[in-house]
Amino acid sequence: MVEVGKFITYVDSVGRERDALVTAVWGNPEHNPAINVVVINNDENQRDDYGRKLERFTSVVHQSNQSAHGFYWK
């Protein structure tokens, strides 16, 4: 079951798997809902005073609901 604060695998738009943290759950957490996630930017040059910059993605669907090769969680 997915819930806020849990780590999941996010697959980005080019099919690369990335560790992500769930920040919101949209729907029944027991039925693979859409979620919002935050990930660390892959570009080491993208830094600020807090460290590596973050990226946020919203309404990310579960792999079972996505026919494309990316932009889903599993």
VEXMIMI-863141 format. One record per residue (C-alpha): residue in three letters; x, y, z. Coordinates in nm, 4 decimals, m for minus. Example, Ala and Ser with C-alpha at 12.3 -4.5 7.8 and 13.67 -1.06 7.14 Angstrom:
<vogus>
type->ala	east->1.2300	north->m0.4500	up->0.7800
type->ser	east->1.3670	north->m0.1060	up->0.7140
</vogus>
This chain:
<vogus>
type->met	east->0.0000	north->0.0000	up->0.0000
type->val	east->0.1368	north->0.3393	up->m0.0973
type->glu	east->0.1234	north->0.6308	up->0.1483
type->val	east->0.2825	north->0.9708	up->0.2076
type->gly	east->0.6414	north->0.9393	up->0.3256
type->lys	east->0.7051	north->0.6015	up->0.1619
type->phe	east->0.9797	north->0.5416	up->m0.0911
type->ile	east->0.8799	north->0.4075	up->m0.4321
type->thr	east->1.0462	north->0.3645	up->m0.7700
type->tyr	east->0.9578	north->0.6403	up->m1.0173
type->val	east->1.0225	north->0.5746	up->m1.3867
type->asp	east->1.0899	north->0.9044	up->m1.5640
type->ser	east->0.9910	north->1.0109	up->m1.9150
type->val	east->1.2923	north->0.8366	up->m2.0728
type->gly	east->1.2384	north->0.5088	up->m1.8838
type->arg	east->1.5092	north->0.5643	up->m1.6195
type->glu	east->1.4256	north->0.4261	up->m1.2722
type->arg	east->1.4736	north->0.6710	up->m0.9856
type->asp	east->1.4184	north->0.6562	up->m0.6097
type->ala	east->1.1303	north->0.8822	up->m0.5071
type->leu	east->0.9434	north->0.9933	up->m0.1976
type->val	east->0.5623	north->1.0049	up->m0.2005
type->thr	east->0.4242	north->1.3498	up->m0.1093
type->ala	east->0.0517	north->1.2994	up->m0.1884
type->val	east->m0.1850	north->1.0128	up->m0.2691
type->trp	east->m0.4855	north->1.0692	up->m0.4984
type->gly	east->m0.7353	north->0.7866	up->m0.4518
type->asn	east->m0.7594	north->0.4639	up->m0.2574
type->pro	east->m0.4046	north->0.3765	up->m0.1406
type->glu	east->m0.4807	north->0.0049	up->m0.1757
type->his	east->m0.5657	north->0.0271	up->m0.5475
type->asn	east->m0.2516	north->0.1790	up->m0.7071
type->pro	east->m0.3663	north->0.5442	up->m0.7075
type->ala	east->m0.2032	north->0.8404	up->m0.8757
type->ile	east->0.0590	north->1.0027	up->m0.6523
type->asn	east->0.2833	north->1.3074	up->m0.6264
type->val	east->0.6547	north->1.2410	up->m0.5803
type->val	east->0.9816	north->1.4203	up->m0.5213
type->val	east->1.3172	north->1.3017	up->m0.6599
type->ile	east->1.6734	north->1.4302	up->m0.6491
type->asn	east->1.7863	north->1.5935	up->m0.9732
type->asn	east->2.0225	north->1.3674	up->m1.1723
type->asp	east->2.2402	north->1.6604	up->m1.2851
type->glu	east->2.5196	north->1.7089	up->m1.0290
type->asn	east->2.5555	north->2.0723	up->m1.1448
type->gln	east->2.1982	north->2.1468	up->m1.0337
type->arg	east->2.2792	north->2.2520	up->m0.6760
type->asp	east->2.1735	north->2.5211	up->m0.4319
type->asp	east->2.2544	north->2.6059	up->m0.0695
type->tyr	east->2.0661	north->2.2949	up->0.0474
type->gly	east->2.2461	north->2.0482	up->m0.1813
type->arg	east->2.1275	north->1.8861	up->m0.5025
type->lys	east->1.8048	north->2.0385	up->m0.6341
type->leu	east->1.4781	north->1.8484	up->m0.6141
type->glu	east->1.2254	north->1.7711	up->m0.8850
type->arg	east->0.8541	north->1.7227	up->m0.8249
type->phe	east->0.6135	north->1.5222	up->m1.0356
type->thr	east->0.2369	north->1.5260	up->m0.9893
type->ser	east->m0.0425	north->1.2834	up->m1.0699
type->val	east->0.1987	north->1.0003	up->m1.1470
type->val	east->0.0029	north->0.6849	up->m1.2301
type->his	east->0.0957	north->0.3305	up->m1.1360
type->gln	east->0.2759	north->0.1152	up->m1.3917
type->ser	east->m0.0402	north->m0.0946	up->m1.4386
type->asn	east->m0.2249	north->0.2167	up->m1.5644
type->gln	east->0.0435	north->0.3465	up->m1.8014
type->ser	east->0.0972	north->0.2222	up->m2.1561
type->ala	east->0.3959	north->0.4507	up->m2.2225
type->his	east->0.7564	north->0.3552	up->m2.1385
type->gly	east->0.7828	north->0.6095	up->m1.8557
type->phe	east->0.6215	north->0.8597	up->m1.6180
type->tyr	east->0.4825	north->0.6023	up->m1.3744
type->trp	east->0.5560	north->0.4540	up->m1.0336
type->lys	east->0.5996	north->0.0947	up->m0.9251
</vogus>
